[in-house]
């Protein structure tokens, strides 16, 4: 009897060690859950690696447009702070001071609740020429093959952006644009006044001076700071988990609940974001080198 117990104990201990051993074989197992949206077709029998890849693509789906839109908005607001019109200057400064000092998570939740609480239902959606619809169901626009139409419970057809996607996108744009505006303002103010005065003396108008003289010189100061803001934006996209947007962190959390592989899933998140940041930083370093050489 004692010999049998002695044999069982090592076997049980070995099973516990195997259960806690870090391995990624589970990535080929069926996940048993799907995603509400994404570029990839996800079924309940899709493997974990496929669903995690879909989560990564959803992160890029919201992060890259937010990067572009926040840059454009930040550029406008940054230049507005330097304008001569007192009302415009005050509005731009007020925007920066407001949204820069409110935590991104609170902005995200506020935008999400505004979309889901104050917008009309799908059957009464706001529309532009019956082509673009905005409702609690999200934003629907024509696709290459379909035109959206009002349904009883949702907008049917076309290209639909979910409320979760819109909330994350708007929050990232509004928040990051406030910081980019300050980067733009500091970069433009770093250009020596003599450069601007010389361009005006040569016959360039103020708009041409800003475009051809001030902004190329300001970029040399702006690009390193913009790199930090872009990296922060990509990482801040992980807050989509707070409103149910199926980005990488949200999908990984569900995978942890389904598989029990917490260490492996967290490692996947860490490595993925490290690689994303490395790629983004590398691209910005290339841009910075070209700007300093005057290639742009």
C-alpha positions as CSV (number, residue, x, y, z in Angstrom):
1,X,0.0,0.0,0.0
2,X,2.8,2.4,0.9
3,X,4.6,1.6,-2.3
4,X,1.5,2.4,-4.4
5,X,1.1,5.8,-2.6
6,X,4.8,6.5,-3.2
7,X,4.2,5.8,-7.0
8,X,1.0,8.0,-7.1
9,X,2.6,11.1,-5.5
10,X,5.4,11.6,-8.1
11,X,2.8,11.0,-10.8
12,X,0.5,13.7,-9.4
13,X,3.4,16.1,-8.9
14,X,4.5,15.5,-12.5
15,X,0.9,16.3,-13.8
16,X,0.9,19.5,-11.8
17,X,4.3,20.5,-13.3
18,X,3.1,19.7,-16.8
19,X,-0.1,21.8,-16.2
20,X,2.0,24.8,-15.2
21,X,4.7,24.4,-17.8
22,X,4.8,27.2,-20.3
23,X,4.0,26.0,-23.8
24,X,2.2,27.3,-26.8
25,X,0.7,24.1,-28.1
26,X,-2.8,25.3,-27.2
27,X,-2.6,27.9,-30.0
28,X,-3.7,25.2,-32.4
29,X,-6.7,24.1,-30.3
30,X,-10.2,25.3,-31.2
31,X,-10.9,28.5,-29.2
32,X,-14.6,28.0,-28.8
33,X,-15.6,31.6,-29.2
34,X,-15.9,34.2,-31.9
35,X,-15.5,37.9,-32.4
36,X,-18.1,40.5,-33.0
37,X,-16.1,42.2,-35.7
38,X,-12.9,42.0,-37.6
39,X,-11.2,41.6,-41.0
40,X,-10.8,37.9,-40.6
41,X,-13.6,35.3,-40.7
42,X,-13.7,33.8,-37.2
43,X,-15.7,30.7,-36.4
44,X,-16.1,28.9,-33.0
45,X,-13.8,26.2,-34.1
46,X,-11.1,28.6,-35.2
47,X,-7.7,28.0,-33.4
48,X,-6.5,30.4,-30.8
49,X,-3.7,31.8,-33.0
50,X,-6.2,32.7,-35.7
51,X,-8.3,34.7,-33.2
52,X,-5.3,36.4,-31.6
53,X,-4.2,37.4,-35.1
54,X,-7.7,38.8,-35.7
55,X,-7.4,40.8,-32.4
56,X,-4.0,42.2,-33.6
57,X,-5.6,43.3,-36.9
58,X,-8.4,45.0,-35.0
59,X,-5.8,46.9,-33.0
60,X,-4.2,48.1,-36.2
61,X,-7.7,48.7,-37.7
62,X,-8.3,51.4,-35.0
63,X,-4.8,52.5,-34.3
64,X,-3.6,53.4,-37.8
65,X,-6.7,55.6,-38.7
66,X,-6.5,57.2,-35.3
67,X,-2.8,58.0,-35.9
68,X,-3.6,59.8,-39.2
69,X,-6.7,61.6,-37.9
70,X,-5.0,62.7,-34.7
71,X,-2.1,64.1,-36.7
72,X,-4.3,66.1,-38.9
73,X,-6.4,67.4,-36.0
74,X,-3.3,68.2,-33.9
75,X,-1.7,70.1,-36.8
76,X,-4.8,72.3,-37.2
77,X,-5.1,72.9,-33.5
78,X,-1.4,73.5,-33.1
79,X,-1.3,76.1,-35.8
80,X,-4.5,77.6,-34.5
81,X,-2.8,78.3,-31.2
82,X,-0.3,80.4,-33.1
83,X,-2.8,82.3,-35.1
84,X,-3.6,86.0,-34.7
85,X,-7.4,85.5,-34.3
86,X,-8.1,85.7,-30.5
87,X,-11.2,83.6,-30.5
88,X,-9.6,80.8,-32.6
89,X,-6.5,80.9,-30.5
90,X,-8.6,80.7,-27.3
91,X,-10.6,77.8,-28.6
92,X,-7.5,75.8,-29.6
93,X,-5.8,76.5,-26.3
94,X,-9.0,75.5,-24.4
95,X,-9.2,72.2,-26.4
96,X,-5.6,71.3,-25.5
97,X,-6.0,72.2,-21.8
98,X,-9.3,70.3,-21.6
99,X,-8.6,67.0,-23.3
100,X,-4.9,66.7,-22.3
101,X,-5.9,66.8,-18.6
102,X,-8.8,64.2,-18.7
103,X,-7.7,60.6,-18.5
104,X,-8.1,58.7,-21.8
105,X,-10.2,56.0,-20.1
106,X,-12.7,58.5,-18.9
107,X,-12.9,60.1,-22.4
108,X,-13.4,56.6,-23.9
109,X,-16.2,55.7,-21.5
110,X,-17.9,59.1,-22.0
111,X,-17.9,58.8,-25.8
112,X,-19.1,55.2,-25.7
113,X,-22.0,56.1,-23.3
114,X,-22.9,59.1,-25.4
115,X,-23.1,56.9,-28.6
116,X,-25.1,54.2,-27.0
117,X,-27.4,56.4,-24.9
118,X,-28.1,59.6,-26.9
119,X,-28.1,58.4,-30.5
120,X,-31.3,57.2,-32.0
121,X,-32.2,53.6,-32.6
122,X,-31.5,52.0,-36.0
123,X,-35.1,52.6,-37.4
124,X,-34.8,56.3,-36.7
125,X,-31.1,56.7,-37.5
126,X,-29.7,60.1,-38.6
127,X,-28.9,59.9,-42.3
128,X,-27.2,61.9,-45.1
129,X,-29.0,61.4,-48.4
130,X,-30.0,57.9,-47.2
131,X,-26.4,56.8,-47.8
132,X,-24.7,57.4,-44.4
133,X,-26.5,56.4,-41.2
134,X,-25.6,57.1,-37.6
135,X,-27.4,55.4,-34.7
136,X,-26.9,53.3,-31.6
137,X,-25.8,50.5,-34.0
138,X,-22.9,52.6,-35.2
139,X,-21.9,54.4,-38.4
140,X,-23.0,52.8,-41.7
141,X,-21.6,53.8,-45.1
142,X,-21.9,52.5,-48.6
143,X,-19.4,49.7,-49.5
144,X,-18.2,48.8,-53.0
145,X,-21.2,46.5,-53.5
146,X,-23.9,47.5,-51.0
147,X,-25.8,50.6,-49.9
148,X,-26.9,50.5,-46.2
149,X,-30.6,50.7,-45.3
150,X,-32.6,51.1,-42.1
151,X,-33.6,47.8,-40.5
152,X,-35.9,47.3,-37.6
153,X,-33.1,46.5,-35.1
154,X,-30.0,47.5,-37.0
155,X,-28.6,49.1,-40.2
156,X,-28.4,46.4,-42.9
157,X,-25.8,46.3,-45.7
158,X,-22.9,48.5,-46.4
159,X,-19.9,49.1,-44.3
160,X,-20.7,49.4,-40.6
161,X,-18.4,50.8,-37.9
162,X,-19.6,49.5,-34.5
163,X,-20.2,51.8,-31.5
164,X,-17.2,50.2,-29.8
165,X,-14.9,50.9,-32.7
166,X,-16.2,54.5,-33.0
167,X,-15.7,55.1,-29.3
168,X,-12.1,53.9,-29.3
169,X,-11.3,55.7,-32.5
170,X,-12.8,59.0,-31.4
171,X,-11.2,58.8,-27.9
172,X,-7.7,58.1,-29.3
173,X,-8.0,60.9,-31.9
174,X,-9.4,63.5,-29.4
175,X,-6.9,62.7,-26.7
176,X,-3.7,62.3,-28.8
177,X,-4.5,65.4,-30.9
178,X,-4.2,67.5,-27.8
179,X,-0.6,66.4,-27.3
180,X,0.3,66.5,-31.0
181,X,-1.0,70.1,-31.0
182,X,1.6,71.0,-28.4
183,X,4.3,69.3,-30.4
184,X,3.3,71.3,-33.4
185,X,3.2,74.6,-31.5
186,X,6.6,73.9,-29.9
187,X,8.1,72.9,-33.3
188,X,6.9,76.0,-35.1
189,X,8.0,78.3,-32.3
190,X,11.5,76.7,-32.4
191,X,12.0,78.1,-35.9
192,X,14.0,81.4,-35.8
193,X,11.9,84.5,-36.6
194,X,14.5,85.5,-39.2
195,X,13.7,82.5,-41.3
196,X,10.0,83.6,-41.6
197,X,10.9,87.2,-42.1
198,X,13.4,86.3,-44.9
199,X,10.7,84.2,-46.7
200,X,8.2,87.1,-46.5
201,X,10.9,89.5,-47.8
202,X,11.4,87.2,-50.8
203,X,7.7,87.6,-51.7
204,X,6.1,84.5,-50.2
205,X,2.7,85.0,-48.6
206,X,2.1,83.7,-45.0
207,X,0.6,80.4,-46.2
208,X,3.5,79.7,-48.5
209,X,6.0,80.7,-45.8
210,X,4.4,78.3,-43.4
211,X,4.3,75.4,-45.9
212,X,7.7,75.8,-47.6
213,X,9.9,77.3,-44.9
214,X,8.5,77.0,-41.4
215,X,7.0,73.5,-41.4
216,X,10.1,71.8,-43.0
217,X,12.3,73.3,-40.3
218,X,9.8,72.6,-37.6
219,X,9.7,69.0,-38.5
220,X,13.2,68.5,-37.3
221,X,12.1,69.4,-33.8
222,X,8.7,67.7,-34.1
223,X,9.5,64.2,-35.3
224,X,11.2,62.8,-32.1
225,X,8.2,64.0,-30.0
226,X,5.7,62.7,-32.5
227,X,7.4,59.3,-32.3
228,X,6.5,59.2,-28.6
229,X,2.9,60.2,-29.2
230,X,2.5,57.6,-32.0
231,X,3.9,54.8,-29.7
232,X,1.6,55.9,-26.9
233,X,-1.4,55.9,-29.3
234,X,-0.7,52.3,-30.4
235,X,-0.4,51.1,-26.8
236,X,-3.5,53.1,-25.7
237,X,-5.6,51.2,-28.2
238,X,-5.5,48.3,-25.7
239,X,-8.1,50.4,-23.6
240,X,-10.6,49.1,-26.1
241,X,-11.1,46.2,-23.7
242,X,-13.0,48.6,-21.5
243,X,-15.9,49.0,-24.0
244,X,-15.8,45.5,-25.4
245,X,-13.9,46.3,-28.6
246,X,-12.2,43.0,-29.7
247,X,-8.6,44.2,-29.9
248,X,-5.6,42.1,-28.9
249,X,-5.8,42.5,-25.1
250,X,-9.6,41.8,-25.1
251,X,-9.2,38.7,-27.2
252,X,-6.3,37.5,-25.1
253,X,-8.3,37.9,-21.9
254,X,-11.1,35.7,-23.4
255,X,-8.4,33.2,-24.5
256,X,-7.1,33.1,-20.9
257,X,-10.6,32.4,-19.6
258,X,-11.1,29.6,-22.2
259,X,-7.7,27.9,-22.0
260,X,-6.3,28.8,-18.6
261,X,-3.0,29.7,-20.3
262,X,-2.5,33.1,-18.6
263,X,1.3,33.2,-18.7
264,X,1.4,32.3,-22.4
265,X,-1.3,34.8,-23.4
266,X,0.3,37.6,-21.4
267,X,3.7,36.8,-23.1
268,X,2.0,37.0,-26.5
269,X,0.6,40.4,-25.6
270,X,4.0,41.7,-24.4
271,X,6.0,40.4,-27.4
272,X,3.4,41.7,-29.8
273,X,3.3,45.2,-28.4
274,X,7.1,45.2,-28.2
275,X,7.4,44.3,-31.8
276,X,4.7,46.9,-32.8
277,X,6.6,49.6,-30.9
278,X,9.9,48.6,-32.4
279,X,8.5,48.7,-36.0
280,X,6.9,52.1,-35.3
281,X,10.0,53.5,-33.7
282,X,12.1,52.2,-36.6
283,X,9.9,53.9,-39.2
284,X,9.9,57.2,-37.3
285,X,13.8,57.0,-37.0
286,X,13.9,56.6,-40.8
287,X,11.6,59.6,-41.2
288,X,13.7,61.6,-38.7
289,X,16.9,60.8,-40.6
290,X,15.3,61.9,-43.9
291,X,14.0,65.1,-42.3
292,X,17.4,66.0,-40.9
293,X,19.0,65.4,-44.3
294,X,16.5,67.6,-46.0
295,X,15.1,64.8,-48.1
296,X,11.5,65.8,-47.4
